[in-house]
Amino acid sequence: MDWKKIGKALLFPHRGIAAALIPISAFFLVYSMAVLGTESPFSIASYVLATYTLTVWCFKIPDIVRWGKGFKTNNKYARRLIGDENLRVNLSLYGSMICNTVYAVLQLWLGFYHHTFWFYSLAGYYASLAVMRFFLVQYIRKNTPGKNMAAELKKYRVCGWVFLTMNLYISLIIFFMIYWNRTFEHHEITAIAMATYTFTAFTVAIINIKKHSRSQSPVYSASKAINLAAACVSMLTLESTMMTAFGDGTMDPVTRNIMLGASGGVISIFIISMAIYMIISSTKKIKYVKNKGKKIMENNTSSNGFSYTYSAKDREEVKKIREKYVPCENEKEDKMLLLRRLDNAVTQKAQAFSLVFGVVGTLILGFGMSLVMTDLSKILGALSSLSMLIGIIIGIIGGILISLAYPIYNAIIKRERKKIAPEILRLTDELMK
């Protein structure tokens, strides 16, 4: 019997078998946890199958990475998505806007059906997110971001005002959580999935905010600010969900209300501060752009009588018409594609490593929170009396890993840019000739 072949067949099964293992193991795992409990033989077998599935896919990670690189290079839609930031922002805004609108309508209907302001406040929150994203989608659909600063700054300022309105609904949600004991009830597995998604979304939102902090487009900055605010509110709902799903009844109601009130207060203050900053900074910049435009018009009028300066939108239209009559330069296009690919590769590698740190840190932080707030501390046996201290220490370690995500992102960006700088400079020199 060739054990080497058997081992290889088990660890590297056919792609079809590996793909089928995911839904099968997931179904049995969920069924075992939800129906049978944790000690039945069937549950133990489902744990073994889930572990085997995870092992198989871990061994397939190098193949997945190679396939992903090939797909990005050879698929025209993938190349366009990676190279076109405007398209990515559009897809993100459209998807988020549709989800927010559906949630707002659903919560509004539940409010009418149950006659409670709890659902009305949730509907107002989701409607506020949908309105802001609708404003941005409408602008990006008709204009090129970064061209008309005055118009974009006005959209940015409108989002700031909507943030202030949205904060009223968030305050109502916090009020109902504390005084009416309203919460979000989910199964433990759903709560864990929510935690993973929420912390990942929060980490990505922070990275994107920093990455676009020097963006020339206020519309892009507003889009990232909306994502960060939504991620912060998701953290609050996650905290409430975790207390409900994993709480064993030992937490005092006063302690629960203090924790929710403190978290909600910090989030509310943060959103108000962000809204005020958006309103004040955009107002100042709008005045600056207007004064600069007046000076340009005065200079144009004083020289040679009068000269007309076309707007950015008109210039863009002229440029597009001109490009129709310029001979195609395939070599130049290939070099431009290579330039974009090299530039995007730097960011993608940094994002991948920082996301790994962020997700691992999130899971460790969640485990620490579970030790503090749930009966998971029973696994410590004799040390269960120290569960709060141990949970806090583990949570701090997780928080440190999360906080390291962005410095790691910056360090990898600097290293990779230094590595490919000669090739980037060569290509840009050739393209600019």
C-alpha beads as a LAMMPS data file, in Angstrom:
LAMMPS data file: protein, C-alpha beads

433 atoms
432 bonds

1 atom types
1 bond types

-500.0 500.0 xlo xhi
-500.0 500.0 ylo yhi
-500.0 500.0 zlo zhi

Masses

1 110.0

Atoms # bond

1 1 1 0.000 0.000 0.000
2 1 1 1.448 3.325 -1.097
3 1 1 0.828 5.613 1.889
4 1 1 2.453 8.523 0.091
5 1 1 -0.138 8.404 -2.689
6 1 1 -2.962 8.007 -0.183
7 1 1 -1.739 10.986 1.826
8 1 1 -1.392 13.080 -1.317
9 1 1 -4.878 12.101 -2.453
10 1 1 -6.323 13.064 0.942
11 1 1 -4.512 16.381 1.257
12 1 1 -4.775 17.356 -2.426
13 1 1 -8.146 16.059 -3.647
14 1 1 -9.717 17.033 -6.961
15 1 1 -11.010 20.617 -7.125
16 1 1 -14.584 19.379 -7.453
17 1 1 -14.283 17.305 -4.270
18 1 1 -12.631 20.192 -2.408
19 1 1 -15.410 22.552 -3.514
20 1 1 -18.123 20.063 -2.461
21 1 1 -16.554 19.684 0.996
22 1 1 -17.315 23.331 1.872
23 1 1 -21.149 23.229 1.792
24 1 1 -21.284 19.659 3.149
25 1 1 -19.059 20.353 6.172
26 1 1 -20.763 23.705 6.788
27 1 1 -24.234 22.093 6.790
28 1 1 -23.246 19.304 9.188
29 1 1 -21.388 21.724 11.478
30 1 1 -24.315 24.129 11.738
31 1 1 -26.789 21.263 12.200
32 1 1 -24.674 19.756 14.973
33 1 1 -24.303 23.025 16.876
34 1 1 -27.920 24.120 16.430
35 1 1 -29.737 20.798 16.953
36 1 1 -27.611 17.977 18.349
37 1 1 -25.330 19.774 20.776
38 1 1 -21.594 19.435 21.143
39 1 1 -21.143 15.946 22.655
40 1 1 -22.937 13.570 20.266
41 1 1 -20.843 11.268 18.026
42 1 1 -22.349 12.909 14.933
43 1 1 -21.228 16.345 16.183
44 1 1 -17.688 15.082 16.777
45 1 1 -17.633 13.625 13.261
46 1 1 -18.824 16.968 11.840
47 1 1 -15.957 18.732 13.686
48 1 1 -13.460 16.299 12.168
49 1 1 -14.926 16.847 8.689
50 1 1 -14.779 20.642 9.136
51 1 1 -11.150 20.404 10.283
52 1 1 -10.281 18.233 7.273
53 1 1 -11.997 20.697 4.892
54 1 1 -10.077 23.615 6.396
55 1 1 -6.791 21.682 6.089
56 1 1 -7.450 20.849 2.415
57 1 1 -8.135 24.475 1.542
58 1 1 -5.108 25.703 3.490
59 1 1 -2.935 23.461 1.293
60 1 1 -4.641 24.967 -1.752
61 1 1 -3.774 28.561 -0.804
62 1 1 -0.656 28.723 -3.080
63 1 1 -2.726 27.432 -6.029
64 1 1 -5.466 29.968 -5.274
65 1 1 -2.912 32.801 -5.158
66 1 1 -1.396 31.717 -8.500
67 1 1 -4.856 31.445 -10.060
68 1 1 -5.782 34.876 -8.719
69 1 1 -2.657 36.458 -10.213
70 1 1 -3.322 34.824 -13.571
71 1 1 -6.966 35.889 -13.509
72 1 1 -6.030 39.513 -12.758
73 1 1 -3.566 39.522 -15.632
74 1 1 -5.568 37.695 -18.311
75 1 1 -9.197 38.653 -17.637
76 1 1 -10.117 41.997 -19.228
77 1 1 -12.883 42.675 -16.698
78 1 1 -10.531 42.040 -13.774
79 1 1 -7.897 44.313 -15.339
80 1 1 -10.459 47.061 -15.764
81 1 1 -11.752 46.668 -12.207
82 1 1 -8.234 46.827 -10.738
83 1 1 -7.109 49.748 -12.870
84 1 1 -10.286 51.849 -12.721
85 1 1 -10.818 53.335 -9.253
86 1 1 -13.924 55.163 -10.455
87 1 1 -15.542 51.836 -11.394
88 1 1 -14.688 50.282 -8.024
89 1 1 -16.162 53.209 -6.108
90 1 1 -19.265 53.111 -8.319
91 1 1 -19.843 49.408 -7.682
92 1 1 -19.317 49.856 -3.944
93 1 1 -21.707 52.814 -3.759
94 1 1 -24.417 51.135 -5.861
95 1 1 -24.265 47.894 -3.862
96 1 1 -24.274 49.664 -0.492
97 1 1 -27.047 52.043 -1.561
98 1 1 -29.308 49.167 -2.653
99 1 1 -28.710 47.274 0.618
100 1 1 -29.336 50.401 2.720
101 1 1 -32.551 51.157 0.819
102 1 1 -33.867 47.601 1.250
103 1 1 -33.050 47.667 4.975
104 1 1 -34.677 51.091 5.390
105 1 1 -37.909 49.944 3.690
106 1 1 -37.955 46.709 5.725
107 1 1 -37.426 48.521 9.050
108 1 1 -40.057 51.123 8.125
109 1 1 -42.566 48.369 7.367
110 1 1 -41.745 46.659 10.689
111 1 1 -42.294 50.000 12.416
112 1 1 -45.763 50.341 10.865
113 1 1 -46.567 46.712 11.651
114 1 1 -45.394 46.690 15.290
115 1 1 -46.127 50.377 16.032
116 1 1 -42.732 51.003 17.662
117 1 1 -40.200 53.796 17.267
118 1 1 -37.352 51.267 17.564
119 1 1 -37.842 50.188 13.945
120 1 1 -38.505 53.785 12.855
121 1 1 -35.115 54.839 14.231
122 1 1 -33.403 51.946 12.409
123 1 1 -35.225 52.919 9.209
124 1 1 -34.045 56.524 9.605
125 1 1 -30.443 55.386 10.073
126 1 1 -30.413 53.175 6.959
127 1 1 -32.298 55.806 4.952
128 1 1 -29.629 58.397 5.861
129 1 1 -26.879 56.101 4.557
130 1 1 -28.884 55.453 1.376
131 1 1 -29.458 59.195 0.780
132 1 1 -25.754 60.050 1.099
133 1 1 -24.718 57.252 -1.215
134 1 1 -27.431 58.256 -3.697
135 1 1 -26.021 61.810 -3.820
136 1 1 -22.541 60.465 -4.555
137 1 1 -23.739 57.901 -7.126
138 1 1 -25.670 60.572 -9.013
139 1 1 -22.574 62.764 -9.218
140 1 1 -20.084 60.024 -10.187
141 1 1 -22.454 58.678 -12.855
142 1 1 -22.437 62.014 -14.708
143 1 1 -19.017 63.475 -13.834
144 1 1 -15.385 62.480 -13.511
145 1 1 -14.273 62.725 -9.855
146 1 1 -11.531 65.264 -9.178
147 1 1 -12.427 67.583 -12.065
148 1 1 -15.046 69.946 -10.610
149 1 1 -13.873 70.671 -7.078
150 1 1 -16.620 73.179 -6.238
151 1 1 -19.416 70.720 -7.083
152 1 1 -17.704 67.855 -5.239
153 1 1 -17.123 69.975 -2.147
154 1 1 -20.841 70.819 -2.077
155 1 1 -21.676 67.096 -2.154
156 1 1 -19.114 66.557 0.591
157 1 1 -20.757 69.280 2.703
158 1 1 -24.249 67.836 2.128
159 1 1 -22.974 64.496 3.442
160 1 1 -21.771 66.307 6.564
161 1 1 -25.255 67.719 7.178
162 1 1 -26.840 64.309 6.602
163 1 1 -24.373 62.838 9.141
164 1 1 -25.750 65.254 11.753
165 1 1 -29.297 64.130 10.941
166 1 1 -28.251 60.482 11.015
167 1 1 -26.749 60.987 14.462
168 1 1 -30.239 61.793 15.790
169 1 1 -31.417 58.336 14.730
170 1 1 -28.288 56.753 16.234
171 1 1 -29.024 58.558 19.520
172 1 1 -32.563 57.113 19.457
173 1 1 -31.157 53.612 18.858
174 1 1 -28.809 54.000 21.843
175 1 1 -31.683 55.334 23.975
176 1 1 -33.891 52.339 23.134
177 1 1 -31.001 49.926 23.839
178 1 1 -30.451 51.360 27.313
179 1 1 -33.911 52.345 28.582
180 1 1 -36.151 49.911 26.669
181 1 1 -33.612 47.067 26.708
182 1 1 -33.856 46.707 22.932
183 1 1 -31.211 44.504 21.357
184 1 1 -30.333 42.356 18.346
185 1 1 -30.861 38.633 18.908
186 1 1 -28.925 36.127 16.788
187 1 1 -27.632 32.581 17.142
188 1 1 -24.070 32.179 18.438
189 1 1 -22.763 31.122 15.008
190 1 1 -24.391 34.141 13.366
191 1 1 -22.933 36.384 16.060
192 1 1 -19.417 35.040 15.408
193 1 1 -19.856 35.581 11.657
194 1 1 -21.100 39.119 12.365
195 1 1 -18.051 39.787 14.538
196 1 1 -15.654 38.631 11.817
197 1 1 -17.381 40.754 9.177
198 1 1 -17.704 43.825 11.422
199 1 1 -14.068 43.922 12.511
200 1 1 -12.885 43.251 8.954
201 1 1 -15.107 46.059 7.610
202 1 1 -13.869 48.378 10.357
203 1 1 -10.207 47.623 9.575
204 1 1 -10.730 48.087 5.823
205 1 1 -12.621 51.367 6.442
206 1 1 -9.734 52.780 8.511
207 1 1 -7.172 51.739 5.876
208 1 1 -9.234 53.315 3.087
209 1 1 -9.740 56.538 5.043
210 1 1 -5.994 56.899 5.515
211 1 1 -5.257 55.884 1.911
212 1 1 -7.665 58.519 0.552
213 1 1 -6.777 61.224 3.089
214 1 1 -4.840 63.064 0.378
215 1 1 -7.320 62.252 -2.372
216 1 1 -8.026 64.995 -4.895
217 1 1 -11.700 63.985 -4.979
218 1 1 -13.971 65.008 -2.060
219 1 1 -16.559 62.547 -3.412
220 1 1 -14.160 59.645 -2.841
221 1 1 -13.358 60.964 0.657
222 1 1 -17.074 61.235 1.472
223 1 1 -17.625 57.647 0.317
224 1 1 -14.899 56.375 2.651
225 1 1 -16.243 58.494 5.543
226 1 1 -19.682 56.900 5.104
227 1 1 -18.116 53.420 5.221
228 1 1 -16.252 54.288 8.425
229 1 1 -19.374 55.685 10.124
230 1 1 -21.387 52.579 9.149
231 1 1 -18.598 50.334 10.493
232 1 1 -18.619 52.227 13.824
233 1 1 -22.382 51.755 14.221
234 1 1 -21.960 48.075 13.311
235 1 1 -19.515 47.791 16.228
236 1 1 -22.256 49.054 18.562
237 1 1 -24.841 46.590 17.249
238 1 1 -22.234 43.816 17.465
239 1 1 -21.589 44.638 21.129
240 1 1 -25.313 44.396 21.868
241 1 1 -25.596 41.147 19.888
242 1 1 -22.632 39.546 21.666
243 1 1 -24.090 40.395 25.067
244 1 1 -27.386 38.772 24.105
245 1 1 -26.006 35.716 22.286
246 1 1 -23.245 34.797 24.757
247 1 1 -24.570 36.322 27.969
248 1 1 -25.266 33.788 30.721
249 1 1 -27.373 36.144 32.838
250 1 1 -24.536 37.004 35.234
251 1 1 -23.967 40.524 33.876
252 1 1 -25.737 43.181 35.879
253 1 1 -28.211 45.277 33.783
254 1 1 -26.577 48.453 35.041
255 1 1 -23.153 47.264 33.827
256 1 1 -24.661 46.368 30.449
257 1 1 -26.260 49.799 30.115
258 1 1 -23.021 51.545 31.105
259 1 1 -21.044 49.603 28.481
260 1 1 -23.600 50.260 25.727
261 1 1 -23.979 53.912 26.751
262 1 1 -20.218 54.500 26.784
263 1 1 -19.697 52.817 23.406
264 1 1 -22.685 54.578 21.871
265 1 1 -21.582 57.943 23.273
266 1 1 -18.083 57.603 21.813
267 1 1 -19.486 56.618 18.401
268 1 1 -22.021 59.456 18.462
269 1 1 -19.365 62.045 19.363
270 1 1 -17.071 60.689 16.645
271 1 1 -19.787 60.986 13.962
272 1 1 -20.703 64.525 15.112
273 1 1 -17.027 65.545 15.006
274 1 1 -16.609 64.043 11.536
275 1 1 -19.750 65.835 10.311
276 1 1 -18.627 69.219 11.683
277 1 1 -15.174 68.768 10.142
278 1 1 -16.723 67.929 6.737
279 1 1 -19.009 70.973 6.845
280 1 1 -16.372 73.488 8.004
281 1 1 -13.511 72.229 5.798
282 1 1 -15.686 72.032 2.674
283 1 1 -17.104 75.524 3.269
284 1 1 -13.608 76.987 3.537
285 1 1 -12.438 75.179 0.424
286 1 1 -15.500 76.269 -1.565
287 1 1 -14.720 79.906 -0.737
288 1 1 -11.098 79.363 -1.753
289 1 1 -12.105 77.785 -5.094
290 1 1 -14.545 80.636 -5.819
291 1 1 -11.944 83.325 -5.024
292 1 1 -9.378 81.535 -7.172
293 1 1 -11.884 81.372 -10.057
294 1 1 -12.580 85.115 -9.793
295 1 1 -8.869 85.927 -9.969
296 1 1 -8.467 83.774 -13.093
297 1 1 -11.408 85.515 -14.769
298 1 1 -9.966 88.952 -13.881
299 1 1 -6.577 87.996 -15.351
300 1 1 -8.192 86.670 -18.522
301 1 1 -10.252 89.863 -18.923
302 1 1 -7.322 92.219 -18.375
303 1 1 -5.102 90.516 -20.998
304 1 1 -6.055 91.142 -24.669
305 1 1 -9.512 92.395 -23.836
306 1 1 -11.300 89.114 -22.997
307 1 1 -10.521 85.400 -23.308
308 1 1 -12.933 82.598 -22.504
309 1 1 -11.780 79.742 -20.233
310 1 1 -13.650 76.487 -20.691
311 1 1 -14.889 74.588 -17.645
312 1 1 -13.370 71.266 -16.548
313 1 1 -16.403 69.427 -17.947
314 1 1 -15.986 71.073 -21.369
315 1 1 -12.257 70.311 -21.379
316 1 1 -12.977 66.675 -20.607
317 1 1 -15.423 66.494 -23.520
318 1 1 -12.867 68.099 -25.867
319 1 1 -10.252 65.604 -24.705
320 1 1 -12.555 62.626 -25.357
321 1 1 -13.414 63.859 -28.879
322 1 1 -9.713 64.433 -29.647
323 1 1 -8.802 60.906 -28.529
324 1 1 -11.129 59.465 -31.198
325 1 1 -8.887 60.878 -33.924
326 1 1 -5.492 60.104 -32.374
327 1 1 -3.834 57.000 -33.918
328 1 1 -3.874 53.945 -31.676
329 1 1 -0.555 53.217 -29.976
330 1 1 -0.677 49.604 -28.829
331 1 1 2.817 49.688 -27.404
332 1 1 2.006 52.725 -25.303
333 1 1 -1.221 51.121 -24.074
334 1 1 0.644 47.951 -23.059
335 1 1 3.156 49.996 -21.090
336 1 1 0.354 51.927 -19.421
337 1 1 -1.327 48.659 -18.464
338 1 1 1.940 47.352 -17.015
339 1 1 2.409 50.599 -15.086
340 1 1 -1.050 50.321 -13.527
341 1 1 -0.507 46.652 -12.720
342 1 1 2.783 47.321 -10.935
343 1 1 1.299 50.209 -8.970
344 1 1 -1.767 48.188 -7.932
345 1 1 0.367 45.173 -6.944
346 1 1 2.098 47.257 -4.250
347 1 1 -1.185 48.252 -2.612
348 1 1 -2.768 44.808 -2.904
349 1 1 0.145 43.063 -1.189
350 1 1 0.120 45.596 1.656
351 1 1 -3.648 45.252 2.037
352 1 1 -3.448 41.455 2.151
353 1 1 -0.872 41.430 4.978
354 1 1 -2.603 44.176 6.989
355 1 1 -5.975 42.432 6.626
356 1 1 -4.470 39.188 7.953
357 1 1 -3.180 41.043 11.031
358 1 1 -6.504 42.832 11.440
359 1 1 -8.629 39.670 11.160
360 1 1 -6.371 37.587 13.445
361 1 1 -6.334 40.421 15.975
362 1 1 -10.121 40.663 15.721
363 1 1 -10.562 36.965 16.437
364 1 1 -8.208 37.163 19.432
365 1 1 -10.010 40.262 20.700
366 1 1 -13.362 38.478 20.285
367 1 1 -12.061 35.475 22.235
368 1 1 -10.957 37.790 25.048
369 1 1 -14.372 39.474 25.076
370 1 1 -16.047 36.054 25.223
371 1 1 -13.987 35.116 28.276
372 1 1 -15.086 38.319 29.999
373 1 1 -18.779 38.328 29.054
374 1 1 -19.822 34.665 28.641
375 1 1 -19.572 31.266 30.300
376 1 1 -16.740 30.321 27.941
377 1 1 -14.494 30.932 30.963
378 1 1 -15.457 27.442 32.217
379 1 1 -12.791 25.993 29.922
380 1 1 -10.182 27.515 32.234
381 1 1 -11.208 25.178 35.038
382 1 1 -9.498 26.223 38.248
383 1 1 -8.518 29.561 36.698
384 1 1 -12.143 30.488 35.873
385 1 1 -12.122 33.015 38.714
386 1 1 -9.421 34.908 36.798
387 1 1 -11.360 34.788 33.530
388 1 1 -11.946 38.553 33.435
389 1 1 -8.249 39.348 33.907
390 1 1 -7.172 36.707 31.363
391 1 1 -9.857 37.888 28.921
392 1 1 -8.725 41.504 29.238
393 1 1 -5.084 40.528 28.611
394 1 1 -6.049 38.455 25.551
395 1 1 -8.271 41.305 24.335
396 1 1 -5.394 43.768 24.687
397 1 1 -3.158 41.456 22.634
398 1 1 -5.847 41.327 19.950
399 1 1 -6.199 45.102 20.041
400 1 1 -2.435 45.488 19.618
401 1 1 -2.511 43.246 16.539
402 1 1 -5.391 45.298 15.104
403 1 1 -3.509 48.546 15.764
404 1 1 -0.424 47.104 14.030
405 1 1 -2.386 46.505 10.818
406 1 1 -1.961 50.027 9.481
407 1 1 1.770 50.465 10.385
408 1 1 2.412 47.131 8.656
409 1 1 0.442 48.392 5.654
410 1 1 2.638 51.523 5.493
411 1 1 5.882 49.570 5.956
412 1 1 5.051 47.128 3.133
413 1 1 3.978 49.988 0.865
414 1 1 7.314 51.766 1.397
415 1 1 9.349 48.585 0.891
416 1 1 7.524 47.499 -2.271
417 1 1 7.611 50.994 -3.781
418 1 1 11.347 51.147 -3.207
419 1 1 11.712 47.746 -4.850
420 1 1 9.848 48.609 -8.071
421 1 1 10.782 52.311 -8.226
422 1 1 13.375 51.881 -11.052
423 1 1 10.851 50.046 -13.278
424 1 1 8.101 52.590 -12.538
425 1 1 10.421 55.514 -13.330
426 1 1 11.559 53.846 -16.576
427 1 1 7.995 53.273 -17.752
428 1 1 6.830 56.777 -16.809
429 1 1 9.801 58.309 -18.644
430 1 1 8.927 56.354 -21.791
431 1 1 5.230 57.220 -21.567
432 1 1 5.885 60.926 -21.007
433 1 1 8.133 61.310 -24.070

Bonds

1 1 1 2
2 1 2 3
3 1 3 4
4 1 4 5
5 1 5 6
6 1 6 7
7 1 7 8
8 1 8 9
9 1 9 10
10 1 10 11
11 1 11 12
12 1 12 13
13 1 13 14
14 1 14 15
15 1 15 16
16 1 16 17
17 1 17 18
18 1 18 19
19 1 19 20
20 1 20 21
21 1 21 22
22 1 22 23
23 1 23 24
24 1 24 25
25 1 25 26
26 1 26 27
27 1 27 28
28 1 28 29
29 1 29 30
30 1 30 31
31 1 31 32
32 1 32 33
33 1 33 34
34 1 34 35
35 1 35 36
36 1 36 37
37 1 37 38
38 1 38 39
39 1 39 40
40 1 40 41
41 1 41 42
42 1 42 43
43 1 43 44
44 1 44 45
45 1 45 46
46 1 46 47
47 1 47 48
48 1 48 49
49 1 49 50
50 1 50 51
51 1 51 52
52 1 52 53
53 1 53 54
54 1 54 55
55 1 55 56
56 1 56 57
57 1 57 58
58 1 58 59
59 1 59 60
60 1 60 61
61 1 61 62
62 1 62 63
63 1 63 64
64 1 64 65
65 1 65 66
66 1 66 67
67 1 67 68
68 1 68 69
69 1 69 70
70 1 70 71
71 1 71 72
72 1 72 73
73 1 73 74
74 1 74 75
75 1 75 76
76 1 76 77
77 1 77 78
78 1 78 79
79 1 79 80
80 1 80 81
81 1 81 82
82 1 82 83
83 1 83 84
84 1 84 85
85 1 85 86
86 1 86 87
87 1 87 88
88 1 88 89
89 1 89 90
90 1 90 91
91 1 91 92
92 1 92 93
93 1 93 94
94 1 94 95
95 1 95 96
96 1 96 97
97 1 97 98
98 1 98 99
99 1 99 100
100 1 100 101
101 1 101 102
102 1 102 103
103 1 103 104
104 1 104 105
105 1 105 106
106 1 106 107
107 1 107 108
108 1 108 109
109 1 109 110
110 1 110 111
111 1 111 112
112 1 112 113
113 1 113 114
114 1 114 115
115 1 115 116
116 1 116 117
117 1 117 118
118 1 118 119
119 1 119 120
120 1 120 121
121 1 121 122
122 1 122 123
123 1 123 124
124 1 124 125
125 1 125 126
126 1 126 127
127 1 127 128
128 1 128 129
129 1 129 130
130 1 130 131
131 1 131 132
132 1 132 133
133 1 133 134
134 1 134 135
135 1 135 136
136 1 136 137
137 1 137 138
138 1 138 139
139 1 139 140
140 1 140 141
141 1 141 142
142 1 142 143
143 1 143 144
144 1 144 145
145 1 145 146
146 1 146 147
147 1 147 148
148 1 148 149
149 1 149 150
150 1 150 151
151 1 151 152
152 1 152 153
153 1 153 154
154 1 154 155
155 1 155 156
156 1 156 157
157 1 157 158
158 1 158 159
159 1 159 160
160 1 160 161
161 1 161 162
162 1 162 163
163 1 163 164
164 1 164 165
165 1 165 166
166 1 166 167
167 1 167 168
168 1 168 169
169 1 169 170
170 1 170 171
171 1 171 172
172 1 172 173
173 1 173 174
174 1 174 175
175 1 175 176
176 1 176 177
177 1 177 178
178 1 178 179
179 1 179 180
180 1 180 181
181 1 181 182
182 1 182 183
183 1 183 184
184 1 184 185
185 1 185 186
186 1 186 187
187 1 187 188
188 1 188 189
189 1 189 190
190 1 190 191
191 1 191 192
192 1 192 193
193 1 193 194
194 1 194 195
195 1 195 196
196 1 196 197
197 1 197 198
198 1 198 199
199 1 199 200
200 1 200 201
201 1 201 202
202 1 202 203
203 1 203 204
204 1 204 205
205 1 205 206
206 1 206 207
207 1 207 208
208 1 208 209
209 1 209 210
210 1 210 211
211 1 211 212
212 1 212 213
213 1 213 214
214 1 214 215
215 1 215 216
216 1 216 217
217 1 217 218
218 1 218 219
219 1 219 220
220 1 220 221
221 1 221 222
222 1 222 223
223 1 223 224
224 1 224 225
225 1 225 226
226 1 226 227
227 1 227 228
228 1 228 229
229 1 229 230
230 1 230 231
231 1 231 232
232 1 232 233
233 1 233 234
234 1 234 235
235 1 235 236
236 1 236 237
237 1 237 238
238 1 238 239
239 1 239 240
240 1 240 241
241 1 241 242
242 1 242 243
243 1 243 244
244 1 244 245
245 1 245 246
246 1 246 247
247 1 247 248
248 1 248 249
249 1 249 250
250 1 250 251
251 1 251 252
252 1 252 253
253 1 253 254
254 1 254 255
255 1 255 256
256 1 256 257
257 1 257 258
258 1 258 259
259 1 259 260
260 1 260 261
261 1 261 262
262 1 262 263
263 1 263 264
264 1 264 265
265 1 265 266
266 1 266 267
267 1 267 268
268 1 268 269
269 1 269 270
270 1 270 271
271 1 271 272
272 1 272 273
273 1 273 274
274 1 274 275
275 1 275 276
276 1 276 277
277 1 277 278
278 1 278 279
279 1 279 280
280 1 280 281
281 1 281 282
282 1 282 283
283 1 283 284
284 1 284 285
285 1 285 286
286 1 286 287
287 1 287 288
288 1 288 289
289 1 289 290
290 1 290 291
291 1 291 292
292 1 292 293
293 1 293 294
294 1 294 295
295 1 295 296
296 1 296 297
297 1 297 298
298 1 298 299
299 1 299 300
300 1 300 301
301 1 301 302
302 1 302 303
303 1 303 304
304 1 304 305
305 1 305 306
306 1 306 307
307 1 307 308
308 1 308 309
309 1 309 310
310 1 310 311
311 1 311 312
312 1 312 313
313 1 313 314
314 1 314 315
315 1 315 316
316 1 316 317
317 1 317 318
318 1 318 319
319 1 319 320
320 1 320 321
321 1 321 322
322 1 322 323
323 1 323 324
324 1 324 325
325 1 325 326
326 1 326 327
327 1 327 328
328 1 328 329
329 1 329 330
330 1 330 331
331 1 331 332
332 1 332 333
333 1 333 334
334 1 334 335
335 1 335 336
336 1 336 337
337 1 337 338
338 1 338 339
339 1 339 340
340 1 340 341
341 1 341 342
342 1 342 343
343 1 343 344
344 1 344 345
345 1 345 346
346 1 346 347
347 1 347 348
348 1 348 349
349 1 349 350
350 1 350 351
351 1 351 352
352 1 352 353
353 1 353 354
354 1 354 355
355 1 355 356
356 1 356 357
357 1 357 358
358 1 358 359
359 1 359 360
360 1 360 361
361 1 361 362
362 1 362 363
363 1 363 364
364 1 364 365
365 1 365 366
366 1 366 367
367 1 367 368
368 1 368 369
369 1 369 370
370 1 370 371
371 1 371 372
372 1 372 373
373 1 373 374
374 1 374 375
375 1 375 376
376 1 376 377
377 1 377 378
378 1 378 379
379 1 379 380
380 1 380 381
381 1 381 382
382 1 382 383
383 1 383 384
384 1 384 385
385 1 385 386
386 1 386 387
387 1 387 388
388 1 388 389
389 1 389 390
390 1 390 391
391 1 391 392
392 1 392 393
393 1 393 394
394 1 394 395
395 1 395 396
396 1 396 397
397 1 397 398
398 1 398 399
399 1 399 400
400 1 400 401
401 1 401 402
402 1 402 403
403 1 403 404
404 1 404 405
405 1 405 406
406 1 406 407
407 1 407 408
408 1 408 409
409 1 409 410
410 1 410 411
411 1 411 412
412 1 412 413
413 1 413 414
414 1 414 415
415 1 415 416
416 1 416 417
417 1 417 418
418 1 418 419
419 1 419 420
420 1 420 421
421 1 421 422
422 1 422 423
423 1 423 424
424 1 424 425
425 1 425 426
426 1 426 427
427 1 427 428
428 1 428 429
429 1 429 430
430 1 430 431
431 1 431 432
432 1 432 433
